[in-house]
Amino acid sequence: WEMDQMPMPRLMGDAVILADGRIMLLNGCQTGYAGFHHGNDPVFTPVIYDPEAPLGSRFTEWEPSNIARMYHSVAMLLPDGTVFVAGSNENSEVRLTDVPYPTEYRIESFTPPYLSTDLARPEIVSTIPQTATYAQKLQITMDVKDTSRYEPDVTFMLGHKGFVTHSTHMSQRMTKLVSTQGKVAGTKITYEVVMPPNANIMPPGPHYIHVLNNGVPSMAIRFLLN
């Protein structure tokens, strides 16, 4: 185990596993605790945790919001790679005035930097079965769009969105799939992609598969794993 230091305190934060495996920590407050009227000092700046960075350099601050999102806030990765952010109610009923933190109905969409590069976004162009089994090998063809500037560097990520409520995001999973490159036809490349070996790695249920090229994710494809 290694202890690391976050850039700021964060209580009741939401943690979202992004399409590239990094973790986005957002929402929450700096003092207080979960419950009505117990949170203060909202945190507006999301922080990204990169588990592959060296100790002491794993946290990066990203563009802040200006909306306080504390108790009852939610955040979730969408199939297009952006993050849906909503909610916040420090009150036991709907209160829009005369309270420090009114009931919040506005929603936000956060675009991670991996969608703001000049790299072409890859696309899954083959049909993926609606249901897959553990250890099954799938033939997946992707279009990297452009090979003139960068050699393809392809990763397949399988994610489970989990369930978010109150101040806890439960059962999220993200795993890198084993893949082997096969046929190449222009910018289209076919890979043999192996599903997780068992439910200890990824529980059964609805999942999304992203393919990333040089860190840029495709739109995700949904299917069932059982």
Secondary structure by P-SEA (a helix, b strand, c coil): cbbbbccccccbbbbbbccccbbbbbbbbcccccccccccccccbbbbbbcccccccccccccccccccccccccccccccccccccccccccccccccccccccbbbbbbccccccccccccccbbbbcccccccccbbbbbcccccccccbbbbbbbbbcccccccccbbbbbbbbbbbccccccbbbbbccccccccccccccbbbbbbcccccccbbbbbcc
